């Protein structure tokens, strides 16, 4: 146990040794408090730099999403006199033009539907046994009109011996089965096969000459009870499926072919959903009312050439099972535009960067006027938003550069905070944090570069499509505020800016976005983004970001050096405090020894005197 682990707090001397040592150490700790305050100031300064970087990043993103995009700066309005017939939109490259559209006949899609076998039937065998589009195809073979589905699958054969009227095959999901089954027992008898999708009829209602087979469950039910030891064999297919191809023709004449494999457990509706969700370009459905299947191209236009004539396909499944044979060819859209009769495969087409949507046929003598114009208000709003964001950004930077520095308000020590209320601490630290970036050379330089980039003219260049008339901000009505308190904020002459936009939106756009090998040939927005990027990099080198450790930026390295000094200082302070206690402990022991000696002498004299 060290000497200083036992502290004598004035037992012999009567002194408040703890308070004396604390007072002495308070003076000794003042340099340590200074180091901690220095570190706190660096942390606040770092955070302020990062806040400025966030502001600059926000402005950079705003520029990119605003004046940087041609779609915003050369936006067009497309107005139709009758949107119900023709609706329009225009991109930034469209000119200010007008169109008159008449004699509209919309394009239609090619379609094919099932042929009727009677007034109410097409693909089903009878009214009382119509196909259910929600149940598996395999279980409904007997309901299909015609030769039925030609299933593929694994060969299956099973011989059964038993008695009674119901047996179960070990392999289920059968498809191809014989039309008759011979049963051998005491005598040989032949039964006609009937495929069923549910349970067999009750015994009293069965045909004694039939055997009812559910291919999905494998249940075999005879019309009468079998004799004991009767034997019969069933052969067919299991794990059944069908395969077919669908091929369509695109507008450019290219072929679009896709293969489908449909499991026997799939319903008609599920099969159509699979086809409809593919990229083959057709839509199919079954109508229970007419018992018909309809297949229709998703694309419009007269594509009825070559293989398209066989749409959706020549497979027996389409022709013999679904009875798809009643065809209607697709037709092209026909219309007259500015006096020119023309056609299109689709009801939506683009001409001179204007997209037209034909929505309805015109009546005789009916026409639609379309006008494409510069969207002055929208472009104005984009530029005004840019100016507002610029003013907001430089305002935030100027606030930091001009904030008052209160040198008397240093970061509070823990001891000082303990003696203050929460509101007092908040008010104190507000002043302590103020002005940490006052007249900061890094921010000042970045701000000056941004101002110079905006004020300098853009060199006229045919390649960049700039013109002398609009080669600097003042030419389009944007100038610096004359109020010196605004510190370089921009003002807009709305009438002048709108007039420039209406006169030449391309030139206004190039004022911001011209691109060239030299800075003077580059548009104002490009220059600004370069200046912002350079300033942000310099700030990151000094103040880092949330992804960088203290070892990777200047302020962080300064903070690490202070941490090292704090650690050394705390070690020295511990030694000093131990020395103080060692001295006072020695004093207490000496006084205690003197007190003991005095007590002994007093006792001796008292004893001899008596």
C-alpha positions in Angstrom: 0.0 0.0 0.0 1.4 3.4 -1.0 1.9 6.2 1.4 -0.6 8.3 -0.5 -3.3 5.7 -0.4 -3.9 6.7 3.3 -4.8 10.4 3.7 -4.7 12.1 7.1 -7.2 14.9 6.8 -6.2 17.1 9.7 -6.7 14.7 12.6 -3.6 15.9 14.4 -3.2 19.4 13.0 -6.9 20.4 13.0 -6.5 21.7 9.4 -9.0 20.9 6.5 -6.3 19.2 4.5 -8.7 18.1 1.8 -9.8 21.6 1.1 -6.2 22.9 1.1 -5.1 20.2 -1.4 -8.2 20.9 -3.6 -7.4 24.6 -3.7 -3.8 23.9 -4.6 -4.8 21.5 -7.3 -7.4 23.9 -8.7 -4.5 26.3 -9.5 -2.5 23.4 -11.0 -5.4 22.3 -13.2 -5.9 25.6 -14.9 -3.5 24.7 -17.8 -5.5 21.4 -18.2 -8.8 23.4 -18.4 -7.2 25.6 -21.1 -6.3 22.5 -23.1 -9.8 21.1 -22.8 -11.3 24.5 -23.9 -9.0 24.6 -26.9 -10.2 21.1 -27.9 -13.8 22.1 -27.5 -13.3 25.2 -29.7 -11.8 23.0 -32.4 -14.7 20.7 -32.2 -17.2 23.6 -32.6 -15.1 25.0 -35.4 -15.1 21.6 -37.1 -18.8 21.3 -36.8 -19.4 24.8 -38.2 -17.2 24.0 -41.2 -19.2 20.9 -41.8 -22.4 22.8 -41.6 -21.1 25.2 -44.3 -20.1 22.2 -46.4 -23.6 20.8 -46.1 -25.0 24.2 -47.3 -22.7 24.2 -50.3 -23.6 20.6 -51.1 -27.3 21.5 -50.9 -26.7 24.4 -53.3 -24.7 22.3 -55.7 -27.5 19.7 -55.8 -30.1 22.4 -56.3 -28.1 23.8 -59.3 -27.8 20.3 -60.8 -31.5 19.6 -60.5 -32.6 23.1 -61.6 -30.8 25.4 -64.1 -28.4 22.6 -65.0 -31.1 20.6 -66.8 -32.2 21.6 -70.3 -35.7 20.2 -69.6 -36.2 22.9 -66.9 -34.5 25.8 -68.8 -36.1 25.2 -72.2 -39.4 23.9 -71.1 -42.3 24.1 -73.6 -46.0 24.2 -73.1 -48.1 22.1 -75.5 -51.7 23.1 -75.7 -54.5 21.1 -77.5 -57.8 22.7 -78.3 -59.5 19.3 -77.7 -57.6 16.9 -75.4 -60.4 14.3 -75.7 -59.3 13.9 -79.3 -55.6 14.7 -79.3 -53.4 15.3 -76.2 -49.8 16.5 -76.6 -46.6 17.1 -74.8 -43.3 18.6 -76.0 -39.7 18.3 -74.9 -37.1 21.1 -74.6 -36.0 20.7 -78.2 -39.4 21.4 -79.7 -39.8 24.6 -81.6 -42.6 27.2 -81.1 -44.9 25.8 -83.8 -48.6 25.1 -84.4 -50.4 22.1 -85.9 -53.9 21.5 -87.2 -55.1 17.8 -87.0 -58.2 16.5 -88.7 -59.7 13.3 -90.2 -58.5 11.2 -87.2 -59.2 7.5 -87.4 -57.5 5.7 -84.5 -55.3 2.7 -84.9 -56.7 -0.7 -83.7 -55.1 -3.9 -82.5 -55.3 -7.2 -84.3 -57.5 -9.8 -82.5 -58.7 -13.3 -82.8 -61.5 -15.1 -81.0 -62.9 -18.6 -80.7 -65.4 -19.7 -83.4 -68.9 -20.6 -82.2 -70.2 -24.2 -82.4 -73.7 -23.1 -81.3 -75.4 -20.1 -80.1 -73.9 -20.3 -76.6 -70.9 -22.7 -77.0 -67.5 -22.5 -78.4 -64.7 -24.3 -76.5 -66.9 -26.3 -74.1 -68.7 -29.5 -74.9 -72.1 -28.6 -73.5 -74.0 -26.0 -71.5 -74.2 -28.4 -68.5 -70.5 -29.0 -68.5 -68.9 -25.7 -69.4 -65.2 -25.3 -68.6 -64.4 -23.6 -65.3 -61.5 -21.1 -66.0 -60.4 -21.3 -62.3 -59.9 -25.1 -62.2 -57.0 -27.1 -63.6 -57.0 -27.9 -67.3 -56.2 -31.5 -66.7 -59.2 -32.1 -64.6 -61.6 -30.7 -67.3 -60.5 -32.5 -70.4 -63.9 -34.1 -70.7 -65.5 -30.7 -70.9 -63.5 -29.5 -73.9 -65.1 -29.5 -77.3 -63.2 -31.2 -80.1 -60.2 -33.5 -79.7 -59.0 -32.2 -76.4 -55.5 -31.2 -75.3 -52.6 -33.2 -76.5 -50.6 -33.6 -73.3 -47.0 -34.4 -72.9 -45.5 -36.3 -69.9 -44.1 -39.5 -68.6 -45.5 -42.8 -69.7 -47.6 -44.5 -67.0 -49.0 -48.0 -66.7 -50.5 -49.7 -63.7 -52.3 -53.1 -63.3 -54.9 -53.3 -60.5 -56.5 -56.4 -59.0 -59.4 -56.0 -56.5 -63.1 -56.0 -56.0 -65.7 -53.4 -55.2 -66.4 -50.3 -57.3 -63.7 -47.7 -56.3 -59.9 -48.1 -56.7 -57.1 -45.5 -56.6 -54.1 -45.4 -58.9 -50.7 -44.8 -57.3 -49.7 -42.2 -59.9 -52.0 -39.1 -60.1 -52.2 -36.2 -62.5 -52.9 -38.5 -65.5 -53.7 -37.1 -68.9 -53.8 -39.4 -71.9 -56.0 -42.4 -71.1 -57.6 -45.1 -73.2 -61.2 -44.7 -74.3 -62.1 -48.2 -73.0 -60.9 -50.6 -70.3 -61.2 -54.4 -70.3 -61.6 -56.1 -66.9 -60.8 -59.8 -66.6 -62.2 -61.9 -63.8 -64.6 -64.8 -64.1 -65.4 -63.3 -67.4 -64.0 -60.5 -69.5 -66.0 -57.2 -69.7 -65.2 -53.9 -71.4 -66.0 -50.5 -69.9 -66.1 -47.1 -71.6 -63.9 -44.5 -69.9 -65.4 -41.2 -68.8 -63.1 -38.5 -67.3 -64.5 -36.6 -64.4 -63.2 -33.6 -62.5 -64.9 -34.3 -59.1 -66.5 -37.2 -57.4 -68.2 -40.0 -59.4 -72.0 -40.2 -59.5 -73.8 -42.1 -56.8 -74.0 -45.8 -57.4 -77.7 -45.8 -58.3 -77.0 -43.0 -61.0 -73.9 -44.7 -62.6 -73.9 -46.2 -66.0 -73.0 -49.9 -65.5 -71.0 -49.9 -68.7 -68.7 -47.0 -67.7 -65.6 -46.5 -65.6 -65.2 -42.9 -64.2 -61.6 -41.7 -63.8 -60.5 -38.5 -62.1 -57.1 -37.9 -63.7 -56.1 -35.4 -61.0 -56.7 -37.7 -58.0 -56.2 -41.0 -59.7 -59.6 -42.3 -58.4 -61.1 -45.1 -60.6 -64.9 -45.7 -60.0 -66.7 -48.5 -61.9 -70.4 -48.3 -62.8 -70.9 -51.6 -61.0 -69.1 -53.6 -58.4 -66.3 -55.7 -59.7 -66.1 -59.4 -59.2 -63.4 -60.7 -56.7 -59.9 -61.0 -58.2 -60.9 -58.8 -61.2 -57.8 -57.5 -63.1 -57.3 -54.5 -65.4 -54.5 -52.3 -66.7 -54.5 -48.5 -67.2 -51.9 -46.9 -69.4 -51.4 -43.2 -70.1 -49.4 -40.1 -69.2 -48.5 -38.5 -65.9 -46.7 -35.3 -64.8 -48.6 -33.8 -67.8 -47.9 -30.5 -69.5 -48.4 -28.7 -72.8 -45.9 -26.6 -74.7 -46.5 -24.0 -77.4 -44.9 -20.9 -78.9 -46.3 -17.5 -79.5 -44.8 -15.2 -82.0 -45.7 -11.6 -82.8 -44.3 -8.9 -85.1 -43.1 -5.6 -83.9 -43.7 -2.3 -85.7 -40.2 -2.4 -87.2 -40.8 -5.9 -88.6 -38.7 -7.8 -86.1 -40.1 -11.0 -84.6 -40.9 -11.5 -80.9 -41.1 -15.2 -80.1 -41.6 -16.8 -76.7 -42.1 -20.4 -75.6 -44.5 -21.4 -72.9 -44.8 -24.6 -70.8 -48.1 -25.1 -69.0 -48.4 -27.7 -66.2 -51.6 -29.8 -66.1 -52.6 -28.3 -62.8 -52.7 -24.8 -64.2 -56.1 -23.2 -64.8 -57.1 -21.4 -68.0 -57.1 -18.1 -66.2 -53.6 -18.7 -64.7 -52.3 -19.7 -68.1 -53.6 -16.5 -69.6 -52.1 -14.5 -66.8 -48.7 -16.0 -67.6 -49.1 -15.1 -71.3 -50.3 -11.6 -70.5 -47.5 -10.8 -68.2 -44.8 -11.9 -70.7 -43.2 -9.6 -73.2 -44.8 -11.3 -76.2 -47.3 -8.5 -76.6 -50.7 -10.1 -76.4 -53.6 -10.1 -74.0 -55.9 -13.2 -73.6 -59.1 -13.8 -71.7 -62.0 -16.3 -71.5 -65.6 -15.1 -71.5 -67.9 -17.5 -69.7 -71.0 -15.9 -71.2 -70.0 -16.7 -74.8 -67.7 -19.5 -74.0 -65.1 -17.8 -76.1 -61.4 -17.0 -75.8 -60.1 -13.7 -77.1 -56.5 -12.9 -77.9 -55.6 -9.3 -78.8 -52.3 -7.6 -79.6 -51.2 -5.0 -77.1 -49.7 -3.0 -80.0 -51.9 -1.3 -82.5 -51.5 -1.0 -86.3 -51.7 -3.2 -89.4 -49.0 -5.8 -88.6 -50.9 -8.5 -90.5 -47.9 -9.6 -92.6 -45.9 -12.8 -92.6 -46.1 -14.8 -89.4 -48.4 -12.2 -87.9 -51.2 -13.7 -89.9 -51.0 -16.8 -87.7 -51.2 -14.8 -84.5 -51.2 -16.1 -81.8 -49.9 -19.4 -83.2 -50.7 -22.5 -85.3 -50.4 -25.0 -82.5 -53.3 -27.4 -82.2 -54.0 -26.0 -78.7 -54.9 -22.7 -80.2 -56.7 -23.9 -83.3 -58.4 -27.1 -82.1 -58.9 -26.6 -78.3 -59.3 -22.8 -78.0 -60.9 -22.6 -81.5 -59.1 -19.4 -82.3 -60.0 -18.7 -85.9 -62.2 -15.6 -86.2 -59.6 -12.9 -87.0 -59.7 -9.2 -87.2 -56.7 -7.4 -88.6 -55.2 -4.4 -86.9 -55.4 -1.0 -88.6 -53.1 2.0 -88.8 -54.0 5.4 -87.4 -55.0 7.8 -90.2 -55.1 11.6 -89.9 -54.3 14.9 -91.6 -51.8 17.2 -90.0 -51.3 20.7 -91.5 -52.9 19.5 -94.7 -50.8 16.3 -95.1 -52.6 13.0 -95.0 -50.4 10.4 -93.2 -50.6 7.2 -91.1 -49.0 5.7 -88.0 -48.9 2.2 -86.5 -49.6 3.6 -83.0 -52.0 6.1 -81.6 -49.0 7.7 -79.9 -46.2 9.1 -82.0 -43.5 11.8 -81.9 -42.9 14.5 -84.5 -40.4 17.3 -84.2 -39.9 16.5 -80.5 -43.7 16.8 -79.9 -45.5 13.7 -78.7 -49.1 13.3 -80.0 -51.7 11.0 -78.4 -54.7 10.2 -80.5 -57.6 9.5 -78.1 -60.7 9.5 -80.3 -61.8 9.7 -83.9 -62.9 13.1 -85.2 -66.3 13.7 -86.6 -66.8 15.0 -90.1 -65.4 18.5 -90.4 -63.9 18.4 -86.9 -60.3 19.4 -86.3 -57.9 20.1 -83.4 -55.4 22.9 -83.1 -52.1 22.3 -81.2 -49.7 25.1 -80.1 -46.2 24.6 -78.8 -44.7 27.6 -77.0 -41.9 28.5 -74.6 -43.1 28.0 -71.0 -41.8 31.3 -69.8 -43.3 31.2 -66.4 -41.8 27.8 -65.6 -38.3 28.8 -66.8 -38.6 32.0 -64.9 -39.5 30.1 -61.7 -36.4 27.8 -62.2 -34.1 30.8 -62.5 -35.7 32.6 -59.6 -35.4 29.5 -57.4 -31.7 29.4 -58.4 -31.2 33.1 -57.4 -33.1 32.6 -54.1 -30.9 29.5 -53.2 -27.7 31.4 -54.1 -28.8 34.3 -51.8 -29.7 31.9 -49.1 -26.3 30.1 -49.4 -24.1 33.2 -49.4 -26.2 34.6 -46.6 -25.4 31.6 -44.5 -21.7 31.9 -45.3 -21.6 35.6 -44.6 -23.3 35.1 -41.3 -20.4 32.9 -40.2 -17.8 35.3 -41.6 -19.2 38.3 -39.8 -20.4 36.8 -36.6 -19.2 38.6 -33.4 -16.4 36.8 -31.5 -16.8 37.0 -27.7 -13.3 36.1 -26.5 -14.4 36.5 -22.9 -16.8 33.6 -23.3 -14.7 30.5 -23.3 -16.1 26.9 -23.2 -17.3 26.1 -19.7 -15.5 23.7 -17.4 -17.4 20.9 -15.7 -17.0 22.8 -12.4 -18.4 26.0 -14.0 -21.4 24.1 -15.5 -22.2 22.6 -12.1 -22.6 26.0 -10.7 -24.9 27.3 -13.5 -28.5 26.7 -14.5 -29.4 25.0 -17.9 -30.6 28.3 -19.4 -27.4 30.1 -18.3 -25.3 27.4 -19.9 -27.2 27.6 -23.1 -26.8 31.4 -23.3 -23.1 31.2 -22.4 -22.3 28.6 -25.0 -24.2 30.5 -27.7 -21.7 33.4 -27.2 -18.8 31.0 -26.9 -19.6 29.4 -30.2 -20.1 32.7 -32.0 -17.5 34.0 -34.5 -15.4 30.9 -34.7 -15.2 31.3 -38.5 -15.1 35.1 -38.5 -13.1 36.3 -41.5 -12.1 32.7 -42.2 -9.8 32.8 -45.3 -11.0 29.5 -46.7 -14.7 30.5 -46.7 -13.9 34.0 -47.8 -11.9 32.7 -50.8 -14.7 30.3 -51.8 -17.3 33.1 -51.6 -15.2 35.4 -53.7 -14.7 32.8 -56.4 -18.5 32.1 -56.6 -19.2 35.9 -56.9 -16.5 36.3 -59.6 -17.9 33.4 -61.6 -21.3 34.8 -61.6 -20.4 38.4 -62.5 -17.9 37.5 -65.3 -19.4 37.3 -68.8 -19.5 34.1 -70.9 -17.3 34.3 -74.0 -19.5 34.2 -77.1 -18.8 31.0 -79.0 -20.8 29.4 -81.9 -20.1 25.9 -80.5 -21.6 26.8 -77.1 -24.5 28.6 -78.7 -23.9 31.7 -76.6 -24.8 35.2 -78.0 -23.5 38.7 -77.2 -27.0 39.8 -76.3 -27.2 37.5 -73.3 -23.7 36.7 -72.2 -23.9 37.9 -68.6 -26.4 38.0 -65.8 -27.2 41.7 -66.0 -28.3 41.2 -69.6 -31.2 39.0 -68.5 -32.2 41.3 -65.6 -30.2 39.8 -62.7 -27.9 42.2 -60.8 -26.2 42.6 -57.4 -28.1 44.4 -54.7 -27.0 48.0 -54.1 -27.6 47.6 -50.4 -24.2 46.8 -49.0 -25.8 45.1 -46.0 -27.0 42.4 -48.4 -23.3 41.5 -49.1 -23.5 40.6 -52.7 -27.0 39.1 -52.9 -28.7 39.1 -56.3 -31.9 40.9 -57.4 -34.2 40.1 -60.3 -35.9 42.5 -62.8 -38.8 40.2 -63.5 -39.9 41.9 -66.7 -36.4 41.9 -68.2 -35.8 38.3 -67.3 -39.2 37.1 -68.8 -38.5 39.2 -72.0 -35.1 37.5 -72.4 -36.7 34.0 -71.9 -39.4 34.7 -74.5 -36.9 36.2 -76.9 -34.3 33.4 -76.9 -34.6 30.6 -74.3 -31.7 28.7 -75.8 -29.3 31.7 -75.2 -30.6 32.1 -71.7 -30.0 28.4 -71.1 -26.4 28.6 -72.5 -25.6 31.6 -70.3 -25.9 29.1 -67.4 -24.8 25.9 -69.2 -22.4 26.7 -72.0 -19.5 24.2 -72.1 -16.0 24.9 -73.3 -12.4 24.1 -72.7 -11.7 27.3 -70.8 -13.5 28.9 -67.8 -14.5 32.0 -69.7 -16.3 29.8 -72.2 -18.2 27.9 -69.6 -21.7 28.8 -68.4 -22.3 30.4 -65.0 -23.8 27.3 -63.4 -20.8 25.1 -64.5 -18.4 27.6 -63.0 -20.3 27.7 -59.8 -20.3 24.0 -59.4 -16.6 23.9 -60.0 -16.0 26.6 -57.3 -18.3 24.8 -54.9 -16.5 21.5 -55.4 -13.1 23.1 -54.9 -14.2 24.8 -51.7 -15.9 21.7 -50.3 -12.7 19.7 -50.9 -10.6 22.3 -49.0 -13.1 22.3 -46.2 -13.0 18.5 -46.0 -9.2 18.6 -45.8 -9.4 21.0 -42.9 -12.6 19.7 -41.1 -13.2 16.2 -42.5 -16.6 14.6 -42.7 -18.5 12.0 -40.8 -16.6 9.2 -42.7 -13.1 10.5 -41.9 -11.2 9.8 -38.7 -9.3 12.5 -36.9 -6.1 11.3 -38.5 -7.3 12.4 -41.9 -8.0 16.1 -41.6 -6.2 19.1 -40.1 -8.5 20.0 -37.2 -8.7 16.3 -36.3 -4.9 16.1 -36.1 -4.8 19.2 -33.9 -7.4 17.6 -31.6 -5.3 14.4 -31.3 -2.2 16.5 -30.3 -4.3 18.2 -27.6 -5.5 14.8 -26.4 -1.9 13.7 -26.0 -1.1 16.9 -24.1 -4.2 16.3 -21.9 -3.1 12.8 -21.1 0.5 14.0 -20.2 -0.9 16.8 -18.1 -3.3 14.6 -16.2 -0.4 12.2 -15.4 1.7 15.1 -14.0 -1.2 16.5 -12.0 -1.7 13.1 -10.4 2.0 13.2 -9.4 1.6 16.7 -8.0 -1.5 15.8 -6.0 0.3 12.7 -4.6 3.2 14.9 -3.6 0.9 17.3 -1.7 -0.7 14.5 0.1 2.7 13.0 1.0 3.8 16.3 2.5 0.6 16.8 4.5 0.6 13.2 5.7 4.2 13.6 6.9 3.2 16.9 8.7 0.2 15.1 10.3 2.5 12.3 11.5 5.0 14.7 12.9 2.4 16.7 14.8 0.8 13.5 16.0 4.2 12.4 17.3 4.7 15.7 19.1 1.3 15.5 20.6 2.1 12.0 21.9 5.3 13.2 23.4 3.5 16.2 25.0 1.0 13.8 26.5 3.7 11.6 27.9 5.5 14.6 29.6 2.3 15.9 31.0 1.5 12.6 32.5 5.1 12.2 33.9 5.0 15.6 35.6 1.5 15.1 36.9 2.6 11.8 38.5 5.8 13.1 40.1 4.1 16.2 41.4 1.6 14.2 43.3 
